Amino acid sequence: MNQNYIKPDNWSIIEEGFDKERVKSSESLFSIGNGAMGQRANFEEAYSGPTFQGSYIAGVYYPDKTRVGWWKNGYPEYFAKVLNAPNWIGIGVEINEEALDLNTCVAVKNFRRELNMKEGWYERSFMAVLQNKVEVLVKSTRFLSLDLDEVGVIKYEITPVNQDVNIEFAPYLDSGITNEDTNWEDKFWDTYNLAHDKNEAYILSKTMKTNFHVCTGMLSEIFIDGEQKDISPKVKMDGTSISLNYGVEVPKGKTTSIIKYGGYTVSLNHKEDDLKNASAAILRKASESGFDVLLNSQKNAWSKIWEMADITIDGDVKAQQGIRFNIFQLNQTYLGKDARLNIGPKGFTGEKYGGSTYWDTEAYCIPFYMATKDQLVARNLLTYRYNHLDKAIENASKLGFVNGAALYPMVTMNGEECHNEWEITFEEIHRNGAMTFAIYNYVRYTGDYSYIPEKGLEVMIAIARFWHQRATFSTDKNKYVILGVTGPNEYENNVNNNWYTNYLAKWCIEYCVQNIIKVKTEYKSDYERIVEKTSIAQEEVEAMLEVADKMYFPYSEKHQVYLQQDGFLDKELITVDNLDKSQRPINQKWSWDRILRSPYIKQADILQGFYMFEDQFTKEELKRHFDFYEPFTVHESSLSPCVHSIQAAALDRMDQAYTFYLRTSRLDLDDYNKEVEEGLHITSMAGTWMSIVEGFGGLRIKKGTLSFTPKIPKEWKAYTFKVNFRNQIIKVNVSQEGTSFTLEGSSDLLIFVEGKEVKISPNSLITV
């Protein structure tokens, strides 16, 4: 834990007291989004102190040309940047001709902000003493509409405390923005038109290179003590910004407010020449509804999300706050409405990592979306990858692979690899296995096998071909080896025979062949189409199986564990508990050379494989590998603690499981890795959900149905969660006294609890 200023609360993220050192961290923590757009919690009024301005539009990106000191053949031409979009939230405020700026105020008192997760709004309030001695109370409420997802709303209220004042509101749009994260300081946006009409203003701009057209719009209304005023604004424009300036005389004790409706219409969803009209239409629709009606709609929309997705924890407010924060941010990032979109690692909260899609989606996020939404959402995520199959084949061909072999990208926006760190882009090939595993996971959970003959088998064949070609036969070992890779543990680069990568390669080939046989037997027309499209033949299948059958796995007889990779035992095996705390996190304290020579593990690697393929190993094997590797794990990846929490629970080590749960659930709230100001860790938040449902709840799929081995931390009185399993909703309530199940569905469901078969009937309570 590196910060502790967020107030514990069951449903809200709350900060009290203004601290300039916390501004950028809070901009991340209080971020809001609605799946189509999002923004950091920047102040509406001017702020001259350190800040990270960030607004983002789903699916809009820029191909920032790769910049490296030494160009290697095969490098991607660009690194896709999540674009900082034109700013629509800004409201300049002058009070008696002095700008309201919390960085220059004489005093800021009673500062408070709240992100209400239950209802989906963000509020900030404070009293400011300006240098001109004016004292004002300020309250700002903001949300991004789930129902009208091209619109956000701000209500900004000012009450003078000690004198009558003249206030000038200057709501503005600004497309002259830049990214925090750029390679060449390129200009990302071209602004080509500014327009205004009474209380409305618009900026039309397009991205350079990718040519996404965006209309950024705003519509403003002025009120005094709740009564709307008809004030004609003064218009100010330059090449990239436009403001509408309203002057208001406000008596002491009276409240004036501006309501600002704003947002984006994008050429992804509208014709380019209709963007301004579409923006005007949606903003006017929002204005006609009004702030209160839209806010009530927002509350109702979030209520429906929470009805299915909520996890309750009784007796531990910080744990409760943590899981709800994670679930909230996941839903702010991706709602499954648009199959062209995906779950970026920072969502709408920052720019680090670029791209919209990592392997995190397949390995961590799909289980969350399968269980908390309709299965179509998870199928859309799989289809997203199917639609990128040709690009994945192209990515592999650039590296010399042939015959339709596919290498899915480490980072992508459109299916093309756009990550430019060699040891990750070309060596962290384990991500290919996550694509096949996601298909397997989807089918076993939903029972929807139709995806495989329709789309999935083509993906699996292309991936199996890659593994077949990537493996090398070692005459010395009489085995197939995979050389020069990086596993999930990125603190080991360019290693040979990473166990997790080799195991995935073997499994992917075998699972692919199983499904070739099944589709050939049961879906003959699909099989014929697939054979014609892929030219897969029996000889190639047999050659693939030989690679799988003879795959090499490094193993230590001394320790009775698989080795993370060849040579791991050559390292100086000093455990993490012998590291001085001043040296943590090592990725911010040590040279990369020192990290690579150390035994320290960034995230679960072998244990990731044990998590994914639990049924293929004994509990004793898990125990040995957990005990051997966890002491070397520094958990400096957001994806690490959740896997360890699940496995500690499986081993009945509940104190450890609980500690790891708190770390994953409060990773950003408590800023464990000293980096929250860069944005939140969105995709790992799905791992937090898994920590409870799969870890403490022990949810697994066995014999085609749900299986539970419920456990509960001693710190909790009870917890509940719901899962949508094959279109029936099961609610699980685990307490210190026992576990109960209720079923919302139309037919009985057989499940397993602690290995025993239990029948649940609709609308009845079963306690075990």
Secondary structure as UniProt FT lines:
FT   STRAND          12..16
FT   HELIX           20..22
FT   HELIX           23..29
FT   STRAND          32..33
FT   STRAND          37..39
FT   STRAND          55..57
FT   TURN            58..59
FT   STRAND          61..65
FT   TURN            73..74
FT   STRAND          78..82
FT   STRAND          91..95
FT   TURN            96..97
FT   STRAND          98..99
FT   TURN            102..104
FT   STRAND          107..116
FT   TURN            117..120
FT   STRAND          121..129
FT   TURN            131..132
FT   STRAND          135..144
FT   TURN            149..150
FT   STRAND          151..160
FT   STRAND          165..174
FT   STRAND          189..197
FT   TURN            198..199
FT   STRAND          200..207
FT   TURN            208..210
FT   STRAND          213..224
FT   TURN            225..226
FT   STRAND          227..229
FT   STRAND          234..237
FT   STRAND          241..250
FT   TURN            252..253
FT   STRAND          256..266
FT   TURN            267..269
FT   HELIX           272..274
FT   HELIX           275..289
FT   HELIX           291..309
FT   STRAND          312..314
FT   HELIX           317..333
FT   TURN            339..340
FT   TURN            345..348
FT   TURN            352..353
FT   HELIX           361..365
FT   HELIX           366..372
FT   HELIX           375..386
FT   TURN            387..388
FT   HELIX           389..398
FT   TURN            399..400
FT   TURN            403..404
FT   HELIX           422..425
FT   TURN            426..427
FT   TURN            429..430
FT   HELIX           431..446
FT   TURN            449..450
FT   HELIX           452..456
FT   HELIX           457..470
FT   STRAND          472..474
FT   TURN            475..478
FT   STRAND          479..481
FT   TURN            490..491
FT   HELIX           499..522
FT   HELIX           524..534
FT   HELIX           538..549
FT   STRAND          555..556
FT   TURN            557..560
FT   STRAND          561..562
FT   TURN            566..567
FT   HELIX           568..570
FT   HELIX           576..578
FT   HELIX           581..583
FT   HELIX           586..589
FT   HELIX           592..597
FT   HELIX           606..612
FT   HELIX           614..616
FT   HELIX           619..629
FT   HELIX           630..632
FT   TURN            638..639
FT   HELIX           640..650
FT   TURN            651..652
FT   HELIX           654..665
FT   TURN            666..673
FT   HELIX           676..678
FT   HELIX           682..690
FT   HELIX           691..696
FT   STRAND          700..702
FT   TURN            703..704
FT   STRAND          705..708
FT   TURN            714..715
FT   STRAND          718..725
FT   TURN            726..727
FT   STRAND          728..735
FT   STRAND          739..744
FT   STRAND          749..753
FT   TURN            754..755
FT   STRAND          756..760
FT   STRAND          765..767
//
